[in-house]
Amino acid sequence: MEAQGARNPEGISHHFVETVKKAQNGDKESMEDILSLFSVDIEYLSRFIMLPREEAIQTLKIELINIVYQEL
């Protein structure tokens, strides 16, 4: 059985890298795409942070945005 992340790693990676580059250049739609892509993970991880849920979600989103703005 094929690993879940190995379906089309080159195509997915290339598209994601291009989206990150656009977001780094100020494209708000690209940043929204990235946040949307990680929204399920953010919701899940927010359960383990000892903050009110909405505050934990906002904190995780801010950290993800900071990571995106760092150089690849």
PDB file of N, CA, C, O and CB in Angstrom:
ATOM      1  N   MET A   1       0.847  -1.177   0.000  1.00  0.00           N
ATOM      2  CA  MET A   1       0.000   0.000   0.000  1.00  0.00           C
ATOM      3  C   MET A   1       0.894   1.241   0.000  1.00  0.00           C
ATOM      4  O   MET A   1       1.912   1.288   0.690  1.00  0.00           O
ATOM      5  CB  MET A   1      -0.964  -0.003   1.226  1.00  0.00           C
ATOM      6  N   GLU A   2       0.509   2.212  -0.760  1.00  0.00           N
ATOM      7  CA  GLU A   2       1.287   3.437  -0.913  1.00  0.00           C
ATOM      8  C   GLU A   2       1.076   4.364   0.277  1.00  0.00           C
ATOM      9  O   GLU A   2      -0.037   4.490   0.789  1.00  0.00           O
ATOM     10  CB  GLU A   2       0.912   4.154  -2.216  1.00  0.00           C
ATOM     11  N   ALA A   3       2.144   5.004   0.708  1.00  0.00           N
ATOM     12  CA  ALA A   3       2.047   5.944   1.829  1.00  0.00           C
ATOM     13  C   ALA A   3       1.170   7.126   1.436  1.00  0.00           C
ATOM     14  O   ALA A   3       1.158   7.539   0.276  1.00  0.00           O
ATOM     15  CB  ALA A   3       3.453   6.434   2.265  1.00  0.00           C
ATOM     16  N   GLN A   4       0.445   7.662   2.394  1.00  0.00           N
ATOM     17  CA  GLN A   4      -0.502   8.729   2.109  1.00  0.00           C
ATOM     18  C   GLN A   4       0.182   9.970   1.536  1.00  0.00           C
ATOM     19  O   GLN A   4      -0.366  10.592   0.626  1.00  0.00           O
ATOM     20  CB  GLN A   4      -1.259   9.094   3.368  1.00  0.00           C
ATOM     21  N   GLY A   5       1.350  10.347   2.031  1.00  0.00           N
ATOM     22  CA  GLY A   5       2.028  11.542   1.569  1.00  0.00           C
ATOM     23  C   GLY A   5       2.797  11.358   0.274  1.00  0.00           C
ATOM     24  O   GLY A   5       3.372  12.321  -0.234  1.00  0.00           O
ATOM     25  N   ALA A   6       2.828  10.144  -0.281  1.00  0.00           N
ATOM     26  CA  ALA A   6       3.649   9.862  -1.456  1.00  0.00           C
ATOM     27  C   ALA A   6       2.839   9.798  -2.750  1.00  0.00           C
ATOM     28  O   ALA A   6       3.316   9.237  -3.737  1.00  0.00           O
ATOM     29  CB  ALA A   6       4.385   8.563  -1.261  1.00  0.00           C
ATOM     30  N   ARG A   7       1.670  10.336  -2.773  1.00  0.00           N
ATOM     31  CA  ARG A   7       0.832  10.279  -3.974  1.00  0.00           C
ATOM     32  C   ARG A   7       1.471  10.998  -5.152  1.00  0.00           C
ATOM     33  O   ARG A   7       1.639  10.412  -6.222  1.00  0.00           O
ATOM     34  CB  ARG A   7      -0.532  10.882  -3.689  1.00  0.00           C
ATOM     35  N   ASN A   8       1.820  12.232  -4.967  1.00  0.00           N
ATOM     36  CA  ASN A   8       2.449  13.031  -6.005  1.00  0.00           C
ATOM     37  C   ASN A   8       3.322  14.075  -5.326  1.00  0.00           C
ATOM     38  O   ASN A   8       3.033  15.269  -5.411  1.00  0.00           O
ATOM     39  CB  ASN A   8       1.387  13.697  -6.938  1.00  0.00           C
ATOM     40  N   PRO A   9       4.376  13.648  -4.660  1.00  0.00           N
ATOM     41  CA  PRO A   9       5.128  14.585  -3.827  1.00  0.00           C
ATOM     42  C   PRO A   9       5.747  15.741  -4.592  1.00  0.00           C
ATOM     43  O   PRO A   9       5.810  16.850  -4.061  1.00  0.00           O
ATOM     44  CB  PRO A   9       6.199  13.856  -3.108  1.00  0.00           C
ATOM     45  N   GLU A  10       6.205  15.526  -5.813  1.00  0.00           N
ATOM     46  CA  GLU A  10       6.836  16.604  -6.561  1.00  0.00           C
ATOM     47  C   GLU A  10       5.822  17.677  -6.945  1.00  0.00           C
ATOM     48  O   GLU A  10       6.092  18.866  -6.774  1.00  0.00           O
ATOM     49  CB  GLU A  10       7.517  16.054  -7.810  1.00  0.00           C
ATOM     50  N   GLY A  11       4.676  17.284  -7.454  1.00  0.00           N
ATOM     51  CA  GLY A  11       3.650  18.245  -7.849  1.00  0.00           C
ATOM     52  C   GLY A  11       3.092  19.007  -6.666  1.00  0.00           C
ATOM     53  O   GLY A  11       2.902  20.222  -6.735  1.00  0.00           O
ATOM     54  N   ILE A  12       2.828  18.296  -5.578  1.00  0.00           N
ATOM     55  CA  ILE A  12       2.285  18.934  -4.388  1.00  0.00           C
ATOM     56  C   ILE A  12       3.318  19.886  -3.805  1.00  0.00           C
ATOM     57  O   ILE A  12       2.989  21.019  -3.453  1.00  0.00           O
ATOM     58  CB  ILE A  12       1.862  17.881  -3.342  1.00  0.00           C
ATOM     59  N   SER A  13       4.552  19.441  -3.701  1.00  0.00           N
ATOM     60  CA  SER A  13       5.604  20.271  -3.127  1.00  0.00           C
ATOM     61  C   SER A  13       5.819  21.523  -3.954  1.00  0.00           C
ATOM     62  O   SER A  13       5.940  22.619  -3.407  1.00  0.00           O
ATOM     63  CB  SER A  13       6.905  19.486  -3.017  1.00  0.00           C
ATOM     64  N   HIS A  14       5.867  21.368  -5.275  1.00  0.00           N
ATOM     65  CA  HIS A  14       6.096  22.517  -6.146  1.00  0.00           C
ATOM     66  C   HIS A  14       4.967  23.538  -5.991  1.00  0.00           C
ATOM     67  O   HIS A  14       5.222  24.737  -5.882  1.00  0.00           O
ATOM     68  CB  HIS A  14       6.214  22.065  -7.616  1.00  0.00           C
ATOM     69  N   HIS A  15       3.736  23.067  -5.982  1.00  0.00           N
ATOM     70  CA  HIS A  15       2.590  23.969  -5.836  1.00  0.00           C
ATOM     71  C   HIS A  15       2.636  24.676  -4.471  1.00  0.00           C
ATOM     72  O   HIS A  15       2.385  25.878  -4.380  1.00  0.00           O
ATOM     73  CB  HIS A  15       1.257  23.185  -5.994  1.00  0.00           C
ATOM     74  N   PHE A  16       2.954  23.927  -3.429  1.00  0.00           N
ATOM     75  CA  PHE A  16       3.003  24.512  -2.093  1.00  0.00           C
ATOM     76  C   PHE A  16       4.110  25.559  -1.998  1.00  0.00           C
ATOM     77  O   PHE A  16       3.907  26.630  -1.425  1.00  0.00           O
ATOM     78  CB  PHE A  16       3.216  23.420  -1.038  1.00  0.00           C
ATOM     79  N   VAL A  17       5.269  25.253  -2.553  1.00  0.00           N
ATOM     80  CA  VAL A  17       6.389  26.202  -2.518  1.00  0.00           C
ATOM     81  C   VAL A  17       6.014  27.477  -3.262  1.00  0.00           C
ATOM     82  O   VAL A  17       6.326  28.573  -2.797  1.00  0.00           O
ATOM     83  CB  VAL A  17       7.665  25.574  -3.135  1.00  0.00           C
ATOM     84  N   GLU A  18       5.354  27.354  -4.401  1.00  0.00           N
ATOM     85  CA  GLU A  18       4.921  28.533  -5.147  1.00  0.00           C
ATOM     86  C   GLU A  18       3.911  29.350  -4.342  1.00  0.00           C
ATOM     87  O   GLU A  18       3.952  30.580  -4.352  1.00  0.00           O
ATOM     88  CB  GLU A  18       4.311  28.118  -6.493  1.00  0.00           C
ATOM     89  N   THR A  19       3.010  28.665  -3.647  1.00  0.00           N
ATOM     90  CA  THR A  19       2.026  29.365  -2.811  1.00  0.00           C
ATOM     91  C   THR A  19       2.718  30.108  -1.674  1.00  0.00           C
ATOM     92  O   THR A  19       2.351  31.238  -1.354  1.00  0.00           O
ATOM     93  CB  THR A  19       0.990  28.372  -2.243  1.00  0.00           C
ATOM     94  N   VAL A  20       3.715  29.478  -1.063  1.00  0.00           N
ATOM     95  CA  VAL A  20       4.464  30.126   0.016  1.00  0.00           C
ATOM     96  C   VAL A  20       5.203  31.351  -0.511  1.00  0.00           C
ATOM     97  O   VAL A  20       5.199  32.400   0.135  1.00  0.00           O
ATOM     98  CB  VAL A  20       5.459  29.137   0.660  1.00  0.00           C
ATOM     99  N   LYS A  21       5.827  31.232  -1.659  1.00  0.00           N
ATOM    100  CA  LYS A  21       6.549  32.364  -2.240  1.00  0.00           C
ATOM    101  C   LYS A  21       5.611  33.530  -2.525  1.00  0.00           C
ATOM    102  O   LYS A  21       5.957  34.686  -2.281  1.00  0.00           O
ATOM    103  CB  LYS A  21       7.259  31.939  -3.525  1.00  0.00           C
ATOM    104  N   LYS A  22       4.424  33.224  -3.041  1.00  0.00           N
ATOM    105  CA  LYS A  22       3.445  34.284  -3.293  1.00  0.00           C
ATOM    106  C   LYS A  22       3.019  34.944  -1.983  1.00  0.00           C
ATOM    107  O   LYS A  22       2.889  36.165  -1.908  1.00  0.00           O
ATOM    108  CB  LYS A  22       2.212  33.720  -4.030  1.00  0.00           C
ATOM    109  N   ALA A  23       2.805  34.125  -0.954  1.00  0.00           N
ATOM    110  CA  ALA A  23       2.412  34.668   0.350  1.00  0.00           C
ATOM    111  C   ALA A  23       3.524  35.545   0.921  1.00  0.00           C
ATOM    112  O   ALA A  23       3.250  36.589   1.513  1.00  0.00           O
ATOM    113  CB  ALA A  23       2.073  33.527   1.335  1.00  0.00           C
ATOM    114  N   GLN A  24       4.771  35.128   0.746  1.00  0.00           N
ATOM    115  CA  GLN A  24       5.901  35.920   1.230  1.00  0.00           C
ATOM    116  C   GLN A  24       5.986  37.262   0.517  1.00  0.00           C
ATOM    117  O   GLN A  24       6.494  38.238   1.070  1.00  0.00           O
ATOM    118  CB  GLN A  24       7.205  35.151   1.047  1.00  0.00           C
ATOM    119  N   ASN A  25       5.489  37.305  -0.706  1.00  0.00           N
ATOM    120  CA  ASN A  25       5.500  38.552  -1.482  1.00  0.00           C
ATOM    121  C   ASN A  25       4.247  39.384  -1.258  1.00  0.00           C
ATOM    122  O   ASN A  25       4.029  40.374  -1.956  1.00  0.00           O
ATOM    123  CB  ASN A  25       5.645  38.246  -2.960  1.00  0.00           C
ATOM    124  N   GLY A  26       3.415  38.991  -0.285  1.00  0.00           N
ATOM    125  CA  GLY A  26       2.268  39.805   0.085  1.00  0.00           C
ATOM    126  C   GLY A  26       0.932  39.392  -0.511  1.00  0.00           C
ATOM    127  O   GLY A  26      -0.051  40.118  -0.365  1.00  0.00           O
ATOM    128  N   ASP A  27       0.871  38.252  -1.174  1.00  0.00           N
ATOM    129  CA  ASP A  27      -0.391  37.787  -1.757  1.00  0.00           C
ATOM    130  C   ASP A  27      -1.281  37.228  -0.646  1.00  0.00           C
ATOM    131  O   ASP A  27      -1.034  36.139  -0.127  1.00  0.00           O
ATOM    132  CB  ASP A  27      -0.135  36.706  -2.859  1.00  0.00           C
ATOM    133  N   LYS A  28      -2.306  37.977  -0.294  1.00  0.00           N
ATOM    134  CA  LYS A  28      -3.180  37.599   0.814  1.00  0.00           C
ATOM    135  C   LYS A  28      -3.969  36.324   0.514  1.00  0.00           C
ATOM    136  O   LYS A  28      -4.222  35.525   1.415  1.00  0.00           O
ATOM    137  CB  LYS A  28      -4.140  38.736   1.130  1.00  0.00           C
ATOM    138  N   GLU A  29      -4.351  36.136  -0.730  1.00  0.00           N
ATOM    139  CA  GLU A  29      -5.095  34.930  -1.094  1.00  0.00           C
ATOM    140  C   GLU A  29      -4.239  33.677  -0.883  1.00  0.00           C
ATOM    141  O   GLU A  29      -4.739  32.644  -0.437  1.00  0.00           O
ATOM    142  CB  GLU A  29      -5.566  35.013  -2.561  1.00  0.00           C
ATOM    143  N   SER A  30      -2.957  33.776  -1.204  1.00  0.00           N
ATOM    144  CA  SER A  30      -2.052  32.644  -0.985  1.00  0.00           C
ATOM    145  C   SER A  30      -1.918  32.342   0.502  1.00  0.00           C
ATOM    146  O   SER A  30      -1.899  31.181   0.909  1.00  0.00           O
ATOM    147  CB  SER A  30      -0.667  32.930  -1.594  1.00  0.00           C
ATOM    148  N   MET A  31      -1.826  33.393   1.310  1.00  0.00           N
ATOM    149  CA  MET A  31      -1.741  33.184   2.754  1.00  0.00           C
ATOM    150  C   MET A  31      -3.014  32.530   3.270  1.00  0.00           C
ATOM    151  O   MET A  31      -2.950  31.650   4.128  1.00  0.00           O
ATOM    152  CB  MET A  31      -1.492  34.517   3.483  1.00  0.00           C
ATOM    153  N   GLU A  32      -4.154  32.939   2.768  1.00  0.00           N
ATOM    154  CA  GLU A  32      -5.420  32.321   3.161  1.00  0.00           C
ATOM    155  C   GLU A  32      -5.461  30.854   2.739  1.00  0.00           C
ATOM    156  O   GLU A  32      -5.999  30.016   3.462  1.00  0.00           O
ATOM    157  CB  GLU A  32      -6.604  33.084   2.546  1.00  0.00           C
ATOM    158  N   ASP A  33      -4.897  30.542   1.579  1.00  0.00           N
ATOM    159  CA  ASP A  33      -4.830  29.149   1.116  1.00  0.00           C
ATOM    160  C   ASP A  33      -3.991  28.301   2.070  1.00  0.00           C
ATOM    161  O   ASP A  33      -4.358  27.173   2.397  1.00  0.00           O
ATOM    162  CB  ASP A  33      -4.243  29.079  -0.310  1.00  0.00           C
ATOM    163  N   ILE A  34      -2.875  28.850   2.506  1.00  0.00           N
ATOM    164  CA  ILE A  34      -2.000  28.123   3.432  1.00  0.00           C
ATOM    165  C   ILE A  34      -2.707  27.903   4.766  1.00  0.00           C
ATOM    166  O   ILE A  34      -2.681  26.798   5.308  1.00  0.00           O
ATOM    167  CB  ILE A  34      -0.674  28.889   3.648  1.00  0.00           C
ATOM    168  N   LEU A  35      -3.336  28.948   5.293  1.00  0.00           N
ATOM    169  CA  LEU A  35      -4.068  28.815   6.551  1.00  0.00           C
ATOM    170  C   LEU A  35      -5.205  27.804   6.418  1.00  0.00           C
ATOM    171  O   LEU A  35      -5.471  27.033   7.341  1.00  0.00           O
ATOM    172  CB  LEU A  35      -4.621  30.176   6.993  1.00  0.00           C
ATOM    173  N   SER A  36      -5.860  27.813   5.286  1.00  0.00           N
ATOM    174  CA  SER A  36      -6.934  26.859   5.039  1.00  0.00           C
ATOM    175  C   SER A  36      -6.402  25.429   4.969  1.00  0.00           C
ATOM    176  O   SER A  36      -7.023  24.497   5.480  1.00  0.00           O
ATOM    177  CB  SER A  36      -7.664  27.212   3.745  1.00  0.00           C
ATOM    178  N   LEU A  37      -5.253  25.271   4.335  1.00  0.00           N
ATOM    179  CA  LEU A  37      -4.639  23.950   4.208  1.00  0.00           C
ATOM    180  C   LEU A  37      -4.327  23.350   5.580  1.00  0.00           C
ATOM    181  O   LEU A  37      -4.452  22.141   5.771  1.00  0.00           O
ATOM    182  CB  LEU A  37      -3.359  24.038   3.369  1.00  0.00           C
ATOM    183  N   PHE A  38      -3.925  24.182   6.524  1.00  0.00           N
ATOM    184  CA  PHE A  38      -3.550  23.712   7.853  1.00  0.00           C
ATOM    185  C   PHE A  38      -4.671  23.866   8.880  1.00  0.00           C
ATOM    186  O   PHE A  38      -4.443  23.618  10.064  1.00  0.00           O
ATOM    187  CB  PHE A  38      -2.329  24.454   8.327  1.00  0.00           C
ATOM    188  N   SER A  39      -5.855  24.261   8.471  1.00  0.00           N
ATOM    189  CA  SER A  39      -6.930  24.561   9.424  1.00  0.00           C
ATOM    190  C   SER A  39      -7.331  23.354  10.273  1.00  0.00           C
ATOM    191  O   SER A  39      -7.599  23.509  11.465  1.00  0.00           O
ATOM    192  CB  SER A  39      -8.143  25.074   8.681  1.00  0.00           C
ATOM    193  N   VAL A  40      -7.376  22.177   9.694  1.00  0.00           N
ATOM    194  CA  VAL A  40      -7.751  20.987  10.469  1.00  0.00           C
ATOM    195  C   VAL A  40      -6.688  20.704  11.527  1.00  0.00           C
ATOM    196  O   VAL A  40      -7.018  20.380  12.668  1.00  0.00           O
ATOM    197  CB  VAL A  40      -7.932  19.754   9.538  1.00  0.00           C
ATOM    198  N   ASP A  41      -5.421  20.824  11.154  1.00  0.00           N
ATOM    199  CA  ASP A  41      -4.336  20.604  12.111  1.00  0.00           C
ATOM    200  C   ASP A  41      -4.358  21.660  13.214  1.00  0.00           C
ATOM    201  O   ASP A  41      -4.127  21.353  14.384  1.00  0.00           O
ATOM    202  CB  ASP A  41      -2.978  20.619  11.392  1.00  0.00           C
ATOM    203  N   ILE A  42      -4.635  22.892  12.834  1.00  0.00           N
ATOM    204  CA  ILE A  42      -4.705  23.970  13.821  1.00  0.00           C
ATOM    205  C   ILE A  42      -5.835  23.707  14.813  1.00  0.00           C
ATOM    206  O   ILE A  42      -5.652  23.874  16.019  1.00  0.00           O
ATOM    207  CB  ILE A  42      -4.909  25.333  13.124  1.00  0.00           C
ATOM    208  N   GLU A  43      -6.987  23.301  14.319  1.00  0.00           N
ATOM    209  CA  GLU A  43      -8.120  22.980  15.198  1.00  0.00           C
ATOM    210  C   GLU A  43      -7.749  21.857  16.164  1.00  0.00           C
ATOM    211  O   GLU A  43      -8.048  21.933  17.356  1.00  0.00           O
ATOM    212  CB  GLU A  43      -9.359  22.578  14.365  1.00  0.00           C
ATOM    213  N   TYR A  44      -7.096  20.815  15.646  1.00  0.00           N
ATOM    214  CA  TYR A  44      -6.707  19.677  16.470  1.00  0.00           C
ATOM    215  C   TYR A  44      -5.699  20.100  17.538  1.00  0.00           C
ATOM    216  O   TYR A  44      -5.868  19.787  18.716  1.00  0.00           O
ATOM    217  CB  TYR A  44      -6.119  18.560  15.595  1.00  0.00           C
ATOM    218  N   LEU A  45      -4.662  20.806  17.127  1.00  0.00           N
ATOM    219  CA  LEU A  45      -3.610  21.203  18.064  1.00  0.00           C
ATOM    220  C   LEU A  45      -4.105  22.192  19.116  1.00  0.00           C
ATOM    221  O   LEU A  45      -3.571  22.231  20.225  1.00  0.00           O
ATOM    222  CB  LEU A  45      -2.448  21.810  17.307  1.00  0.00           C
ATOM    223  N   SER A  46      -5.118  22.990  18.783  1.00  0.00           N
ATOM    224  CA  SER A  46      -5.631  23.976  19.732  1.00  0.00           C
ATOM    225  C   SER A  46      -6.201  23.325  20.984  1.00  0.00           C
ATOM    226  O   SER A  46      -6.304  23.967  22.029  1.00  0.00           O
ATOM    227  CB  SER A  46      -6.693  24.830  19.072  1.00  0.00           C
ATOM    228  N   ARG A  47      -6.571  22.059  20.882  1.00  0.00           N
ATOM    229  CA  ARG A  47      -7.122  21.344  22.044  1.00  0.00           C
ATOM    230  C   ARG A  47      -6.080  21.100  23.122  1.00  0.00           C
ATOM    231  O   ARG A  47      -6.423  20.903  24.288  1.00  0.00           O
ATOM    232  CB  ARG A  47      -7.716  20.018  21.609  1.00  0.00           C
ATOM    233  N   PHE A  48      -4.809  21.111  22.740  1.00  0.00           N
ATOM    234  CA  PHE A  48      -3.746  20.771  23.676  1.00  0.00           C
ATOM    235  C   PHE A  48      -3.043  21.990  24.259  1.00  0.00           C
ATOM    236  O   PHE A  48      -2.088  21.851  25.024  1.00  0.00           O
ATOM    237  CB  PHE A  48      -2.742  19.896  22.998  1.00  0.00           C
ATOM    238  N   ILE A  49      -3.504  23.168  23.906  1.00  0.00           N
ATOM    239  CA  ILE A  49      -2.921  24.397  24.423  1.00  0.00           C
ATOM    240  C   ILE A  49      -3.816  24.915  25.540  1.00  0.00           C
ATOM    241  O   ILE A  49      -5.030  25.030  25.373  1.00  0.00           O
ATOM    242  CB  ILE A  49      -2.750  25.465  23.296  1.00  0.00           C
ATOM    243  N   MET A  50      -3.217  25.221  26.662  1.00  0.00           N
ATOM    244  CA  MET A  50      -3.983  25.647  27.835  1.00  0.00           C
ATOM    245  C   MET A  50      -4.376  27.118  27.740  1.00  0.00           C
ATOM    246  O   MET A  50      -3.979  27.945  28.560  1.00  0.00           O
ATOM    247  CB  MET A  50      -3.176  25.405  29.110  1.00  0.00           C
ATOM    248  N   LEU A  51      -5.161  27.412  26.722  1.00  0.00           N
ATOM    249  CA  LEU A  51      -5.736  28.731  26.500  1.00  0.00           C
ATOM    250  C   LEU A  51      -7.172  28.518  26.047  1.00  0.00           C
ATOM    251  O   LEU A  51      -7.528  27.413  25.638  1.00  0.00           O
ATOM    252  CB  LEU A  51      -4.911  29.562  25.443  1.00  0.00           C
ATOM    253  N   PRO A  52      -8.002  29.553  26.113  1.00  0.00           N
ATOM    254  CA  PRO A  52      -9.322  29.422  25.493  1.00  0.00           C
ATOM    255  C   PRO A  52      -9.145  29.021  24.018  1.00  0.00           C
ATOM    256  O   PRO A  52      -8.206  29.467  23.358  1.00  0.00           O
ATOM    257  CB  PRO A  52     -10.135  30.762  25.615  1.00  0.00           C
ATOM    258  N   ARG A  53     -10.024  28.203  23.526  1.00  0.00           N
ATOM    259  CA  ARG A  53      -9.871  27.605  22.195  1.00  0.00           C
ATOM    260  C   ARG A  53      -9.608  28.631  21.093  1.00  0.00           C
ATOM    261  O   ARG A  53      -8.699  28.441  20.285  1.00  0.00           O
ATOM    262  CB  ARG A  53     -11.106  26.815  21.852  1.00  0.00           C
ATOM    263  N   GLU A  54     -10.376  29.701  21.046  1.00  0.00           N
ATOM    264  CA  GLU A  54     -10.190  30.709  19.999  1.00  0.00           C
ATOM    265  C   GLU A  54      -8.827  31.388  20.108  1.00  0.00           C
ATOM    266  O   GLU A  54      -8.199  31.703  19.097  1.00  0.00           O
ATOM    267  CB  GLU A  54     -11.300  31.757  20.071  1.00  0.00           C
ATOM    268  N   GLU A  55      -8.381  31.608  21.328  1.00  0.00           N
ATOM    269  CA  GLU A  55      -7.070  32.220  21.527  1.00  0.00           C
ATOM    270  C   GLU A  55      -5.956  31.266  21.081  1.00  0.00           C
ATOM    271  O   GLU A  55      -4.964  31.696  20.492  1.00  0.00           O
ATOM    272  CB  GLU A  55      -6.878  32.613  23.008  1.00  0.00           C
ATOM    273  N   ALA A  56      -6.124  29.989  21.359  1.00  0.00           N
ATOM    274  CA  ALA A  56      -5.145  28.989  20.930  1.00  0.00           C
ATOM    275  C   ALA A  56      -5.087  28.918  19.398  1.00  0.00           C
ATOM    276  O   ALA A  56      -4.007  28.818  18.817  1.00  0.00           O
ATOM    277  CB  ALA A  56      -5.497  27.599  21.521  1.00  0.00           C
ATOM    278  N   ILE A  57      -6.249  28.970  18.757  1.00  0.00           N
ATOM    279  CA  ILE A  57      -6.304  28.942  17.288  1.00  0.00           C
ATOM    280  C   ILE A  57      -5.597  30.164  16.721  1.00  0.00           C
ATOM    281  O   ILE A  57      -4.805  30.042  15.786  1.00  0.00           O
ATOM    282  CB  ILE A  57      -7.773  28.887  16.788  1.00  0.00           C
ATOM    283  N   GLN A  58      -5.871  31.326  17.266  1.00  0.00           N
ATOM    284  CA  GLN A  58      -5.223  32.553  16.789  1.00  0.00           C
ATOM    285  C   GLN A  58      -3.710  32.490  16.983  1.00  0.00           C
ATOM    286  O   GLN A  58      -2.952  32.916  16.112  1.00  0.00           O
ATOM    287  CB  GLN A  58      -5.793  33.779  17.518  1.00  0.00           C
ATOM    288  N   THR A  59      -3.276  31.963  18.112  1.00  0.00           N
ATOM    289  CA  THR A  59      -1.849  31.838  18.380  1.00  0.00           C
ATOM    290  C   THR A  59      -1.185  30.930  17.355  1.00  0.00           C
ATOM    291  O   THR A  59      -0.115  31.251  16.840  1.00  0.00           O
ATOM    292  CB  THR A  59      -1.613  31.302  19.793  1.00  0.00           C
ATOM    293  N   LEU A  60      -1.811  29.806  17.059  1.00  0.00           N
ATOM    294  CA  LEU A  60      -1.250  28.882  16.070  1.00  0.00           C
ATOM    295  C   LEU A  60      -1.224  29.502  14.671  1.00  0.00           C
ATOM    296  O   LEU A  60      -0.267  29.305  13.923  1.00  0.00           O
ATOM    297  CB  LEU A  60      -2.056  27.579  16.048  1.00  0.00           C
ATOM    298  N   LYS A  61      -2.259  30.240  14.323  1.00  0.00           N
ATOM    299  CA  LYS A  61      -2.283  30.905  13.020  1.00  0.00           C
ATOM    300  C   LYS A  61      -1.172  31.949  12.912  1.00  0.00           C
ATOM    301  O   LYS A  61      -0.510  32.055  11.879  1.00  0.00           O
ATOM    302  CB  LYS A  61      -3.649  31.563  12.783  1.00  0.00           C
ATOM    303  N   ILE A  62      -0.975  32.710  13.972  1.00  0.00           N
ATOM    304  CA  ILE A  62       0.086  33.722  13.970  1.00  0.00           C
ATOM    305  C   ILE A  62       1.450  33.060  13.807  1.00  0.00           C
ATOM    306  O   ILE A  62       2.295  33.549  13.057  1.00  0.00           O
ATOM    307  CB  ILE A  62       0.047  34.555  15.271  1.00  0.00           C
ATOM    308  N   GLU A  63       1.663  31.957  14.505  1.00  0.00           N
ATOM    309  CA  GLU A  63       2.939  31.246  14.382  1.00  0.00           C
ATOM    310  C   GLU A  63       3.133  30.692  12.977  1.00  0.00           C
ATOM    311  O   GLU A  63       4.244  30.731  12.450  1.00  0.00           O
ATOM    312  CB  GLU A  63       3.016  30.111  15.403  1.00  0.00           C
ATOM    313  N   LEU A  64       2.080  30.181  12.367  1.00  0.00           N
ATOM    314  CA  LEU A  64       2.181  29.683  10.999  1.00  0.00           C
ATOM    315  C   LEU A  64       2.510  30.825  10.042  1.00  0.00           C
ATOM    316  O   LEU A  64       3.340  30.660   9.147  1.00  0.00           O
ATOM    317  CB  LEU A  64       0.872  28.989  10.578  1.00  0.00           C
ATOM    318  N   ILE A  65       1.880  31.964  10.215  1.00  0.00           N
ATOM    319  CA  ILE A  65       2.174  33.129   9.378  1.00  0.00           C
ATOM    320  C   ILE A  65       3.637  33.541   9.547  1.00  0.00           C
ATOM    321  O   ILE A  65       4.310  33.854   8.565  1.00  0.00           O
ATOM    322  CB  ILE A  65       1.234  34.311   9.734  1.00  0.00           C
ATOM    323  N   ASN A  66       4.131  33.541  10.783  1.00  0.00           N
ATOM    324  CA  ASN A  66       5.538  33.870  11.019  1.00  0.00           C
ATOM    325  C   ASN A  66       6.475  32.890  10.323  1.00  0.00           C
ATOM    326  O   ASN A  66       7.501  33.292   9.776  1.00  0.00           O
ATOM    327  CB  ASN A  66       5.829  33.887  12.512  1.00  0.00           C
ATOM    328  N   ILE A  67       6.130  31.624  10.343  1.00  0.00           N
ATOM    329  CA  ILE A  67       6.939  30.612   9.662  1.00  0.00           C
ATOM    330  C   ILE A  67       6.947  30.856   8.161  1.00  0.00           C
ATOM    331  O   ILE A  67       7.991  30.747   7.519  1.00  0.00           O
ATOM    332  CB  ILE A  67       6.412  29.201   9.966  1.00  0.00           C
ATOM    333  N   VAL A  68       5.800  31.182   7.606  1.00  0.00           N
ATOM    334  CA  VAL A  68       5.721  31.430   6.155  1.00  0.00           C
ATOM    335  C   VAL A  68       6.602  32.600   5.759  1.00  0.00           C
ATOM    336  O   VAL A  68       7.244  32.567   4.709  1.00  0.00           O
ATOM    337  CB  VAL A  68       4.270  31.702   5.726  1.00  0.00           C
ATOM    338  N   TYR A  69       6.638  33.624   6.582  1.00  0.00           N
ATOM    339  CA  TYR A  69       7.430  34.806   6.230  1.00  0.00           C
ATOM    340  C   TYR A  69       8.933  34.604   6.394  1.00  0.00           C
ATOM    341  O   TYR A  69       9.719  35.442   5.953  1.00  0.00           O
ATOM    342  CB  TYR A  69       6.995  35.970   7.069  1.00  0.00           C
ATOM    343  N   GLN A  70       9.339  33.507   7.022  1.00  0.00           N
ATOM    344  CA  GLN A  70      10.762  33.179   7.075  1.00  0.00           C
ATOM    345  C   GLN A  70      11.179  32.626   5.720  1.00  0.00           C
ATOM    346  O   GLN A  70      10.356  32.066   4.996  1.00  0.00           O
ATOM    347  CB  GLN A  70      11.067  32.157   8.217  1.00  0.00           C
ATOM    348  N   GLU A  71      12.422  32.775   5.385  1.00  0.00           N
ATOM    349  CA  GLU A  71      12.925  32.256   4.095  1.00  0.00           C
ATOM    350  C   GLU A  71      12.861  30.748   4.076  1.00  0.00           C
ATOM    351  O   GLU A  71      13.049  30.094   5.103  1.00  0.00           O
ATOM    352  CB  GLU A  71      14.372  32.723   3.835  1.00  0.00           C
ATOM    353  N   LEU A  72      12.595  30.195   2.904  1.00  0.00           N
ATOM    354  CA  LEU A  72      12.569  28.738   2.730  1.00  0.00           C
ATOM    355  C   LEU A  72      13.956  28.166   2.753  1.00  0.00           C
ATOM    356  O   LEU A  72      14.127  26.955   2.621  1.00  0.00           O
ATOM    357  CB  LEU A  72      11.881  28.360   1.431  1.00  0.00           C
TER     358      LEU A  72
END
